[in-house]
Amino acid sequence: MTGGGDQPDLLSDLTDLDFARHLLAEMHDDLHGQVSRYRMLTDFSRDLGPNGTMIFGGQAAHFAWIEARSSFVYGNFAATILLCQGLVEHLLAAWLHGGLLIDDIPNRISFRETLRRCRERDVISDLDVTDLQRLMGLRNPLSHFRHVDDAGNLDRRSLDTGQQAADLIRHDAIFAIGLAVRMLAKPAFRLGPTA
């Protein structure tokens, strides 16, 4: 875009004002849903406590958390699932790497191995492992091609359950963001008192 107000861009016949109209219309179309998801995210985040949480995993984990929240609120559900998986993977592996552990972790540790080691150290529970494996099962078919005959394929799930794919992925995103908050609220990451 050029800085000339209503002057069109070289590659577009839309003016800045035209783009603003499109953005406002898009924001308006799902405003009720966005407010509802923001409220849900705020309710989930109460578990983080008044002092917040320490996000292990550097900038990658931090950006994954910020963008997962934004994606969830704006209804970008596939992005929410992908970002939550990335956040949790960075969070847990970085905790293992940053801790005062006797054994060192490899430069590229698998998520399953991360889960195993975190479970051994009681950072996560058996239920957490099950839910994190479910998240991985939701993320993988979004990241990697799966034939329609694969049970994880979104179209297959829609056919098998009789639910619209949009409803399934929205439900998956609610699960993913809730699980991400649950991990961030773990005593290993929570700042201040945990009780």
N, C-alpha and C positions, 0 to 999 in steps of 0.2 A: 504494500500500500504506500501511496505517496502521502505526504502530510497535507495535501491540499483540500481538505474537507470533503466536498462531494465529487472531487475529481476521480475518475475511475483508474484502477490499476492497469498497467500495461497488458496483463494477461486476463483481465476480467472486465466485463461490461457493467459490473455492479459497483455502485459507489459505496463509500464508507457508511452512509446513511442506510443504503439497502442492506448491507451486512448487519448493521445494528438492528434493523427491523426483523431480519431473519433470526438473530440471536434472541431478541425479546420474545418473538413468537414461540421459539423453541422452549425458552425458559417458562413461559406462561402455560404451555401445553401440559406440562407435568409438574406444575408448581405444588399442587397438593401432594403428589407422590414424593417430591423432593423434601418438603417439610416433614412429611411422615417418616421418611428414611433418616433425616437429620435428627429427629426426635428419638428414633430407635437407636441410632448411633450414640446419642447423648446418654440414653438410658444404659446401654451396654457399657459405656465408658465410666460410669459411676464405680464400677469394680476396680478401676485403676487407683482409686483412693485419692485423698486430697493432695498428696505430694507427687502424684504421677508415677512414672515408670522410667527405668533405664533401658534404652533401646541399644542392645549389643548389636554389632554388625555394621557399624559405621554409616556412611552416607547412603549406601545402597539400602540398608534396612530402614533408615529414617525416611528416605524418599518413598520407599514402598509403603510405609505406614501412612504418610501424608496423602499419597496418591490413591491408596486403597480407600481411605475415608471419602475423599472427593469423588472417586469413581462410584462408590456406593450411593452417595447422596444424589448424584446426577444420573443414576440409573444405568451406568456402564457395568453391567453385572459380570460379564466375562472378564473384564479387566480387574474387577474386584477380586474374583477368585484367583486369578493369576498372581496378583500383587500380594494377596494374603499368604499364599503358599510361599512366595519368595521371601516375604517378611519373616515368617516363622522359620524357614530354613536358615536364613542368615542369623536370626536371633539365637536359635539354639546352638548352631555350630560355632558362632562367635563366643557364646558363653563357654562352651567347651574349650575353645582355643584360649580364651582370656583367663580362665580359671587356673588355680594353682594345682594342676593335675600332674600326676606322676607320668602318665603316658601322654604322648603328643598325638595330635590328630593329623591325618594326611592333608596335603594342600587341597585336594579335592575329595571331600568326604561325601558319601552317599547320604541321602535323607534317611533311609532306613537305618544306616549305621549311626547317624546322629540321634535318631529316636532311641535306638538301643542304648547308647551310652548315656543319654539324658535320663532314661528310665532307670538305669542302674544307679544313678546318682540321686534319684528321687526328685529330680527337677520337674518331671511330669509323671502323671499317674497312668495306670493301665487304660483307663477311659480316655485320657488325652492321646495316648498312642493310637487307639482305635479311631478316634475322631481325626487325628492328623493323617492317618492312612486313608481315611475317607476323603479328606481334603485333597490329598495327593491323587486319589482316584477321580476326583472331579476336575482337577487341574490338567492331568495328563491328556485326556481326550480333547481339551481345548488347545493345548500346546502342540500336540502331535496328531497326525492324521490317524483316524480310526475308521475302518470300513463300517458301513451302516449295519452290518451283522454283529459288530462288537457291542457288548452290553453297555459300555461306557459312552458310546456315541450319543450325542444329544438327541438326534432325530430318532434313534432306536429307543431311547428312554421315553421319548414322547409317545411313540407308537405303543410301547409296552404298557405304559401307565394310563394312556388315554388323556394325558394332560398336555396343554400347549407347551412348546419348548420355552416360550417367554416366561411362563409361570415356573417351570422347573429351574431355569437359570436364576431367576429372582430368588427363589427359595434357597438355591445353592449359595448365592451371594450372601444372603442373610446368615446362613450357617457359617460361611467363611469368615465374615467380618466379626461375628460373635466369637468364633474360635480364636481369631487373632487377638481380640481383646482379652479373652480368657488366658491366653499365653502371656500377654504383657502384664497381666495382673498376678502372675505367679510370684511367690515370695522371692525367687531368685532375681527378679527384675523390678519388683515394686520398691519404690523409695519410701522411707519412713516406716512406721509400724505396719505390720501385716494383719493385725487383728482388729 
